[in-house]
Amino acid sequence: MGIITWLIVGLIAGWGAGKVMKGGGYGIVVDIILGLLGGLLGGWLFGLLGIWHRGGLIGSIIVAFLGAVILVWITRLLKKA
């Protein structure tokens, strides 16, 4: 995947996670960062669980989205503390 594809996946995943987690998001830059980091986290977690997504772009977005949701949840927990 090229850098543009990674940015698009990160943006979609971060934006979606912000919406699903009942928030307005953190802004486009942080949403992209959360999406990209979410992709790493999601890929790592899926690997640990023995789940291989092989879904191409859509699979990458889903994995990044799930990882970003986890990251948003963690950041909100830390903000409350």
N, C-alpha and C positions, 0 to 999 in steps of 0.2 A: 504494500500500500504506500502511496506517495504521501508527502507531507500535507497536501491539500485534502486528501481523503481522511487523514488522521484528524485534521482540524474540523472537518465536516462531521465526522463521527463524534468527536469530543463536544462540539457545539450542540448537536442533536441530543446526545446522551445527557449532558449537563443541564440543558434547558428542560428536557423532559423530567429529569429527576427533581429539579426545582419546582415544577408544576405539580408533580405527583405528591411531593412532600408538603403540599399546601403552603408554599412560599412563593414569593415573587422572584426567586432566583437571587443571585449575587451580582448580576451584571454579566455582560457577554464574555469578558476576559476570564473571570473566575468560573463561569459556567463551562467554558472550554477546558480550563485547567481541571475542574472537577470531572468533566467527561473523560479527559485523557487519563487522569489518574484512576478514574473509575474503570476504564478499560484495562489498565494494568491490574488493578485489584480484582476485577471480575475474571480476567483471564487466569490469574493466579488461583483464585478460589475454585473456578471451574476445573482447573488442572488438578487441584488437590482432591476434588470430589470425583475425579475420573470422567468428567463430562467434557466432551469435545464438541464445540458448537458448529464448526464447518459450514456456517451459513453465509459465507461471503460477507458482503457489506451489511446486509440486514442482521446476520448473526453477530457481527462485530458491534453494531449499534445496540443490540439487545444485551450483550455481555457488558459493554461499557455503561449502558443505562443502569443495569442492576448494580454494578460496582459504584456508580455515581450516587445511586439512592443510598447505599450503605454509607458512603462518605458524607453525604448531606446529613444523614441521621447522626453520625458520629460528631460532625461539626456542631450540630444543634445541641447535642448532649453536652459538649464541652463549653458552649456559650452559656448554658444554664448554670454550669458549675462555677 
